[in-house]
Amino acid sequence: MKRPSLPSWMPLDPYLLLLLGTVGLAALLPARGTAADVASGASTAAIAFLFFLYGVRLSTREALDGLRHWRLHLTVLVCTFLVFPLLGVAARGLVPFLLTRPLYEGLLFLTLVPSTIQSSIAFTSIARGNVPAAICAGSFSSLAGIVLTPLLAAALLGGGTGGFSGHSLVTIVLELLVPFLAGQVLRPWIGGFVARHRKVLGLVDRGSILLVVYTAFSEGMVRGIWHQVSPARLGALLAVEAVLLAVMLALTWYGARALRFGRADRIAIQFAGSKKSLASGLPMASVLFGAHASLAVLPLMLFHQMQLMVCAVIARHRAQDPEAREDVTRAGPGAAGGSTAGTAATRPR
């Protein structure tokens, strides 16, 4: 959503403003005692319902059709769940000089979450890239993240404060995987209803995430976790995330070129392979980190807005490439955002 008062190249996500407002509310009026117990129970139910809806929305047939372009999807998965985490592990050397241990764990968790779907599709479309591939790549990443993110967290965060444990694994299965599988099973019967009420359920999605954020930051305020963060540390975190995003944008673009992908596919790989999902990451952090979730999600929230701003500039630049105009001229009307590899077109989610 654009605002007239802002430069066209600097999108301010209204939902991020709601998230920040929720953080402010938790700082001023944190849930305590019985209210905290009620908020925690509601947050758990919201997370389960959120992943149930993810399961209902993901078309198994579309996902299988998308496997035709397996090289592209494998490249995105490698960027998301291998290259990103390796960079996160390398950032361990910044502790304690630039980052505190809790902030580093949040940064490392950021590198483990799946890619986005909606914004990857939007930016790929603006840049005249392979939109069907971006849809499938984002869907595969979200699906893989339900399993891979907890496993990677177990391997890389198991010994950290608020890290992964056997109890976390059970919680992940019950709150995330089981609802997701239930959604897949019930999709033939309720998939149409969910599709018809997409806008209303989208509000439920976002409201659920706001509840998760409020619960996590409330618990952090009650426990005094925010006293551990100074403005200097936040500035250092922003600088580290800017470098992380720049490295991934360069690797996905030039790496895809080295792998001999066409321009439209390179665009899909860059936007799907360099971005992280706030919608998937926040509920997972709540489950994995418990009382420490407020600090754990801070790097992800900051990275989310940063990637939107930077990728908006890149997408508009790519749309003006002479190569983009030549592709549209050769392919005719409707080529912008068309597939170059035969993946099935689907409706953005």
C-alpha positions as CSV (number, residue, x, y, z in Angstrom):
1,M,0.0,0.0,0.0
2,K,1.5,3.4,-1.0
3,R,1.1,6.6,0.9
4,P,1.2,9.9,-0.9
5,S,3.5,11.4,1.7
6,L,6.3,8.8,1.2
7,P,8.7,8.5,-1.8
8,S,7.5,5.9,-4.3
9,W,10.7,3.9,-3.8
10,M,10.3,3.6,0.0
11,P,7.2,1.4,0.8
12,L,6.2,1.5,4.5
13,D,4.3,-1.7,5.3
14,P,1.1,-0.7,7.2
15,Y,1.1,-4.1,8.9
16,L,4.6,-3.4,10.3
17,L,3.1,-0.3,11.9
18,L,0.5,-2.4,13.5
19,L,3.2,-4.8,14.7
20,L,5.2,-1.9,16.2
21,G,2.0,-0.6,17.8
22,T,1.5,-4.0,19.3
23,V,5.0,-3.9,20.7
24,G,4.3,-0.5,22.2
25,L,1.0,-1.7,23.7
26,A,2.9,-4.7,25.3
27,A,5.5,-2.2,26.7
28,L,2.9,0.0,28.2
29,L,0.3,-2.6,29.2
30,P,1.9,-6.0,29.4
31,A,-0.3,-9.0,30.3
32,R,0.3,-10.2,33.8
33,G,-1.0,-13.0,36.0
34,T,-4.3,-14.4,34.8
35,A,-4.3,-12.1,31.8
36,A,-0.9,-13.5,30.8
37,D,-2.2,-17.1,31.1
38,V,-5.3,-16.3,28.9
39,A,-3.1,-14.5,26.3
40,S,-0.7,-17.4,26.2
41,G,-3.5,-19.9,25.7
42,A,-5.1,-17.7,23.0
43,S,-1.7,-17.3,21.3
44,T,-1.2,-21.1,21.2
45,A,-4.7,-21.6,19.6
46,A,-4.0,-18.8,17.1
47,I,-0.7,-20.4,16.0
48,A,-2.4,-23.7,15.5
49,F,-5.2,-22.1,13.5
50,L,-2.7,-20.1,11.5
51,F,-0.9,-23.3,10.3
52,F,-4.2,-25.1,9.7
53,L,-5.1,-22.3,7.3
54,Y,-1.7,-22.7,5.6
55,G,-2.5,-26.3,5.1
56,V,-5.9,-25.6,3.6
57,R,-4.6,-23.0,1.2
58,L,-1.6,-24.9,-0.2
59,S,-2.8,-26.9,-3.3
60,T,-1.0,-30.2,-3.4
61,R,-1.7,-30.4,-7.2
62,E,-0.1,-27.0,-7.8
63,A,2.9,-27.9,-5.7
64,L,3.4,-31.1,-7.7
65,D,3.0,-29.2,-11.0
66,G,5.7,-26.8,-9.9
67,L,8.2,-29.6,-9.5
68,R,8.7,-29.4,-13.3
69,H,11.0,-26.5,-12.6
70,W,12.9,-28.4,-9.9
71,R,16.3,-26.7,-10.6
72,L,14.9,-23.3,-9.7
73,H,13.1,-24.5,-6.6
74,L,16.1,-26.4,-5.4
75,T,18.2,-23.3,-5.9
76,V,15.8,-21.2,-3.7
77,L,15.7,-23.9,-1.0
78,V,19.5,-24.1,-0.9
79,C,19.7,-20.3,-0.6
80,T,17.0,-20.3,2.1
81,F,18.0,-23.2,4.3
82,L,21.7,-23.7,3.6
83,V,23.4,-20.4,2.5
84,F,21.4,-18.2,4.9
85,P,22.1,-20.4,7.9
86,L,25.8,-20.6,7.0
87,L,26.0,-16.8,7.1
88,G,24.1,-16.8,10.4
89,V,26.7,-19.2,11.9
90,A,29.5,-17.1,10.5
91,A,28.0,-14.1,12.4
92,R,28.8,-15.9,15.7
93,G,32.2,-14.1,15.5
94,L,30.3,-10.8,16.1
95,V,29.5,-11.8,19.7
96,P,30.1,-10.0,22.1
97,F,31.8,-7.2,20.2
98,L,28.8,-6.1,18.1
99,L,25.9,-8.3,19.2
100,T,24.8,-9.7,22.5
101,R,24.1,-13.4,22.7
102,P,20.3,-13.0,22.7
103,L,20.4,-10.7,19.6
104,Y,22.7,-13.1,17.8
105,E,20.3,-16.0,18.5
106,G,17.5,-13.9,17.0
107,L,19.7,-13.1,14.0
108,L,20.6,-16.8,13.6
109,F,16.9,-17.8,13.9
110,L,16.1,-15.2,11.2
111,T,18.4,-17.1,8.8
112,L,16.5,-20.3,9.5
113,V,12.9,-19.3,8.6
114,P,11.3,-19.9,5.2
115,S,11.0,-17.5,2.4
116,T,8.0,-15.2,1.8
117,I,5.2,-15.9,-0.7
118,Q,3.2,-12.7,-1.2
119,S,6.0,-10.1,-1.4
120,S,8.2,-12.4,-3.5
121,I,5.3,-12.7,-6.0
122,A,4.7,-9.0,-6.0
123,F,8.3,-8.0,-6.6
124,T,8.8,-10.7,-9.2
125,S,5.8,-9.4,-11.1
126,I,6.9,-5.7,-10.9
127,A,10.3,-6.8,-12.2
128,R,8.8,-8.7,-15.1
129,G,10.1,-12.1,-13.8
130,N,8.8,-15.6,-13.6
131,V,5.7,-15.2,-11.4
132,P,4.5,-18.8,-11.4
133,A,8.0,-19.9,-10.4
134,A,8.0,-17.4,-7.5
135,I,4.6,-18.7,-6.3
136,C,5.7,-22.3,-6.3
137,A,9.1,-21.5,-4.8
138,G,7.5,-19.6,-1.9
139,S,5.0,-22.3,-1.3
140,F,7.7,-25.0,-1.3
141,S,9.8,-22.9,1.0
142,S,7.0,-22.4,3.5
143,L,6.1,-26.2,3.4
144,A,9.8,-27.2,3.9
145,G,10.2,-24.6,6.7
146,I,7.6,-26.4,8.9
147,V,10.1,-29.3,9.1
148,L,13.5,-27.8,8.3
149,T,13.3,-24.7,10.6
150,P,12.8,-26.7,13.8
151,L,15.5,-29.2,12.8
152,L,18.0,-26.5,12.0
153,A,17.1,-24.7,15.3
154,A,17.7,-28.0,17.1
155,A,21.1,-28.3,15.5
156,L,22.2,-24.6,15.8
157,L,20.3,-23.3,18.8
158,G,20.1,-26.3,21.0
159,G,22.6,-25.1,23.5
160,G,21.6,-21.5,23.5
161,T,19.4,-19.5,25.9
162,G,15.8,-20.3,25.2
163,G,17.0,-22.6,22.5
164,F,15.6,-25.8,21.1
165,S,14.7,-28.8,23.3
166,G,12.8,-32.1,23.2
167,H,9.8,-30.3,24.5
168,S,10.1,-27.8,21.7
169,L,10.0,-30.6,19.2
170,V,6.8,-32.0,20.6
171,T,5.3,-28.5,20.7
172,I,6.3,-27.9,17.1
173,V,4.6,-31.2,16.0
174,L,1.4,-30.5,17.9
175,E,1.0,-26.8,17.2
176,L,2.4,-26.5,13.7
177,L,2.8,-29.8,11.8
178,V,-0.5,-31.5,13.0
179,P,-2.7,-28.5,12.2
180,F,-1.0,-28.1,8.8
181,L,-1.5,-31.7,7.9
182,A,-5.1,-31.5,9.1
183,G,-5.6,-28.5,6.8
184,Q,-4.2,-30.6,3.9
185,V,-6.5,-33.5,4.7
186,L,-9.6,-31.2,4.9
187,R,-8.7,-29.1,1.9
188,P,-11.0,-31.0,-0.6
189,W,-14.0,-30.1,1.6
190,I,-13.2,-26.6,2.9
191,G,-10.7,-25.3,0.4
192,G,-13.5,-23.6,-1.6
193,F,-14.9,-21.9,1.5
194,V,-11.4,-20.6,2.5
195,A,-10.8,-19.3,-1.0
196,R,-14.2,-17.5,-1.1
197,H,-13.5,-15.8,2.3
198,R,-9.8,-15.1,1.6
199,K,-10.0,-11.5,2.7
200,V,-11.7,-12.2,6.0
201,L,-9.4,-15.1,6.9
202,G,-6.5,-12.9,5.9
203,L,-7.5,-10.5,8.7
204,V,-7.6,-13.5,11.0
205,D,-4.1,-14.4,9.9
206,R,-2.7,-11.0,10.7
207,G,-4.7,-10.7,13.9
208,S,-3.3,-14.0,15.1
209,I,0.2,-12.9,14.5
210,L,-0.4,-9.6,16.4
211,L,-1.7,-11.7,19.3
212,V,1.5,-13.8,19.2
213,V,3.6,-10.6,19.2
214,Y,1.7,-9.1,22.1
215,T,2.1,-12.2,24.2
216,A,5.8,-12.6,23.5
217,F,6.7,-9.0,24.1
218,S,4.5,-8.9,27.2
219,E,6.4,-11.8,28.7
220,G,9.6,-10.1,27.8
221,M,8.6,-6.9,29.5
222,V,7.5,-8.7,32.7
223,R,10.9,-10.5,32.8
224,G,12.9,-7.3,32.1
225,I,14.5,-8.7,28.9
226,W,14.4,-5.4,27.1
227,H,16.8,-3.9,29.6
228,Q,19.5,-6.0,27.8
229,V,19.2,-4.0,24.6
230,S,20.9,-0.6,24.1
231,P,20.6,1.8,21.1
232,A,24.2,1.0,20.1
233,R,23.4,-2.7,19.9
234,L,20.3,-2.0,17.8
235,G,22.3,0.1,15.5
236,A,24.9,-2.7,15.2
237,L,22.1,-5.2,14.5
238,L,20.7,-3.1,11.7
239,A,24.2,-2.8,10.1
240,V,24.7,-6.5,10.3
241,E,21.3,-7.2,8.7
242,A,22.0,-4.7,5.9
243,V,25.2,-6.6,5.1
244,L,23.4,-9.9,5.3
245,L,20.7,-8.8,2.9
246,A,23.2,-7.3,0.5
247,V,25.2,-10.5,0.4
248,M,22.1,-12.6,-0.3
249,L,20.8,-10.3,-3.0
250,A,24.2,-10.5,-4.8
251,L,24.6,-14.3,-4.3
252,T,21.1,-15.1,-5.6
253,W,21.4,-12.8,-8.7
254,Y,25.0,-13.6,-9.8
255,G,24.8,-17.2,-8.6
256,A,21.7,-17.8,-10.7
257,R,23.4,-16.3,-13.7
258,A,26.4,-18.6,-13.1
259,L,23.9,-21.5,-13.1
260,R,22.7,-20.3,-16.5
261,F,19.1,-19.4,-15.5
262,G,17.3,-17.0,-17.8
263,R,16.5,-13.5,-16.7
264,A,12.9,-14.1,-15.6
265,D,14.0,-17.1,-13.5
266,R,16.9,-15.1,-12.0
267,I,14.5,-12.5,-10.8
268,A,12.3,-15.1,-9.1
269,I,15.3,-16.7,-7.5
270,Q,16.6,-13.4,-6.2
271,F,13.4,-12.3,-4.6
272,A,12.4,-15.7,-3.3
273,G,15.9,-16.7,-2.2
274,S,16.9,-13.5,-0.4
275,K,13.8,-12.9,1.7
276,K,12.4,-14.2,5.0
277,S,8.8,-14.7,6.1
278,L,7.6,-12.7,9.1
279,A,4.3,-14.6,9.0
280,S,5.9,-18.0,9.4
281,G,8.8,-16.8,11.6
282,L,6.8,-15.1,14.4
283,P,4.7,-18.1,15.4
284,M,7.7,-20.4,15.2
285,A,9.8,-18.1,17.4
286,S,7.0,-18.0,20.0
287,V,7.1,-21.8,20.2
288,L,10.9,-22.2,20.1
289,F,12.0,-19.4,22.4
290,G,9.2,-19.0,24.9
291,A,10.0,-16.2,27.3
292,H,12.9,-15.0,25.1
293,A,10.7,-14.7,22.0
294,S,10.5,-11.0,22.1
295,L,14.3,-10.5,21.5
296,A,14.3,-13.5,19.1
297,V,11.8,-11.9,16.7
298,L,13.3,-8.4,16.8
299,P,15.9,-9.1,14.1
300,L,13.2,-10.7,11.9
301,M,10.9,-7.7,12.2
302,L,13.7,-5.3,11.3
303,F,14.9,-7.5,8.4
304,H,11.3,-7.7,7.1
305,Q,11.0,-4.0,6.6
306,M,14.5,-3.6,5.3
307,Q,13.9,-6.3,2.6
308,L,10.7,-4.7,1.5
309,M,12.3,-1.3,1.0
310,V,15.4,-2.6,-0.8
311,C,13.6,-5.1,-2.9
312,A,11.1,-2.5,-4.0
313,V,13.9,-0.4,-5.4
314,I,15.5,-3.4,-7.1
315,A,12.2,-4.5,-8.6
316,R,11.5,-1.1,-10.2
317,H,15.1,-1.0,-11.5
318,R,14.7,-4.5,-13.0
319,A,11.5,-3.5,-14.7
320,Q,13.4,-0.8,-16.6
321,D,16.1,-3.2,-17.9
322,P,16.3,-3.2,-21.7
323,E,16.3,-7.0,-21.5
324,A,12.9,-6.8,-19.8
325,R,11.4,-4.7,-22.5
326,E,12.8,-7.1,-25.1
327,D,11.3,-10.1,-23.4
328,V,7.9,-8.4,-23.4
329,T,8.2,-7.4,-27.0
330,R,9.1,-11.0,-28.1
331,A,6.5,-12.7,-26.0
332,G,3.6,-10.3,-26.6
333,P,1.0,-9.0,-24.2
334,G,0.9,-10.6,-20.7
335,A,4.5,-11.8,-20.8
336,A,5.4,-9.8,-17.8
337,G,5.4,-12.3,-15.0
338,G,5.0,-15.2,-17.4
339,S,6.8,-18.5,-16.8
340,T,9.8,-19.4,-18.8
341,A,10.0,-23.0,-17.7
342,G,6.5,-24.3,-17.8
343,T,5.4,-24.0,-14.2
344,A,1.7,-23.9,-13.7
345,A,0.2,-20.5,-13.0
346,T,-1.5,-20.2,-9.7
347,R,-3.3,-17.4,-7.8
348,P,-1.0,-15.6,-5.4
349,R,-1.6,-16.4,-1.7
